[in-house]
Amino acid sequence: MLSDHDAMGLALEAAQEAERLGDVPIGAVVLRHGDVVAIAGNRREVHKDPTAHAEVLALRQAADLLGQWRLDECELFVTLEPCAMCAGAIVNARVQRVVIGAMDPKAGAVGSRYNLFTDPRLNHEVTHETGIRAEESAELLRRFFAARR
């Protein structure tokens, strides 16, 4: 079984691969019972797809591998706080737990701007933890955007 620190390390590697491909360095990993079932990095630029966020791609991979859309026995590790689209997908997939690296004060939907994971109006609540390898996650993003300015 991977520790939270090690699982986030895999998400960071996926984020670095996304950066090598010219995309914003965000990575996500799905674990089921401690085993890796999906790893993805952002691919919006590669796929020319606004929905190709790391979280969505990792959820799709996990659902394909497991043969079901309900990922209620799964945990998701992501290097940046999910946006509203991704948080909604995570809730709809019934993910059990999410571990977040850096928070996103501009667009985060798990506490920064909104909190879709604990909104009582939705049909599922997701437990989550923040700050796992946060500085490494944030530094990847700072470097990426500094190079583009």
N, C-alpha and C positions, 0 to 999 in steps of 0.2 A: 504494500500500500504506500502510495506517495504521501509525503507530508504536504501541508498547504504551501510551505516555502518551495518545495520541489515542483509541485504542480504549477505554481505561478512562474517558476523558472521555465517550464515548457511553454507557457503563454508568452513569456518574454522572448523566447527564441522565435515563436511564430510572429511576434510583432517585428522583430528584427528582419525576418524574411519579407514581411510586408513592405518594410522600408526599402529593402534591396530592390523590390519590384516597383518602387516609386509611389507607394501608398502610405497613408498615415500609419505609423507603427503601433498598431493595437493588435493584441493576440488573445485568443480564447482557447480553453481546454475544457472538455467535458469528461468527467470521471463517473463511472458507475461501480459502486461497491469498491472504490479505490483503484479501479483499473481504467486506463485511458481508453476512451471510445471515440474521441474526436479531437482534432487540433486544427485551428484555422487562424489565419491572419486576415486583416482587411484586404479586400480585392476589388474595391470600387473602381479603381483606375484600370486594372487588368480586365475586368469583366464589363466595364462601362455600365455598371449597375448600381444605382443608389442604395439598394438594399443589401449589397454585398459587404456588410459589416462582419467583423470577426465572430461576434456572438451568433448572428443569424446563420452564418456558414457552419459554425460548429454545431449548432442545434440541428441543422439539416443533416449533417454527416452522422450525428448520433442517432437521429430518427431512422435514417436509412440503414445503418448498421444493426440497430436493435429491432427494426421492423415495426415500429410503433411511434406515434407522435407524442404519447405521454412519456415524459422523461422524469417521472416523479421519484425515481430511485437514483437520480443523477445530481451531481454538483457541477457548477460552472465556475471556472476561474477566468477572470478577465482583467487585463492590465489597466483599463480605464473604465470608470463608472459608465454603465450603459445609458444610452440615450432613450428617449420615449419609445421609439420603434423597437429597440432591442429589449428594453424592460418589458414591453407589452408581449413580445414573442416569448420571453422567458416565463412570464406569468401564464400565458396560454399553453406553454409546453408543460406546465406543472413542475418545473424544476424545483427540487427540494431546497437547495442552498446555493448561494452565489458568494464567491470570494472576490473582492475588488482590490486592485492595486491602488492607483491614483484616483482621486475624485475629480469630477469635471464641473467646476462652478458655472460654466457657461451653458451647458446642455445636459447635465446629469439628471437622470430620472429615478435615482435611488437615494434621494436625500438632498442633493444640491439645489435643484430647481423644483423637482416634483419628487414624490415617493410612491411609485406605482407598486412596489413590492408589499407595502402594508396598507394600501388603500382598501378600506372595508367595502367599498362599492364593487370591487372586483371579486371574481369567483375563487381566487387562490391567493394565498400570501406566501411570500418567499423569504426564508431567513437569509440573512447576509452578514458578512463581515467586511470591514474595510481596512486598508492600510498595509496589507501584506505585500512587501517589496514595493511600497508606494514610491519611494525615492527613485528606484531604478526605472519604474514605469514612467514617472514624470520626466526624468532626465532624457529618456528616449524621445519623448514628445517635444521637449524644449529644444533639443539638438535638431530634430527634424524641421521644426518651424523656423528656427534661427537660420538654418541653411537656405531657407526659401525667401528670406526677407532681404 
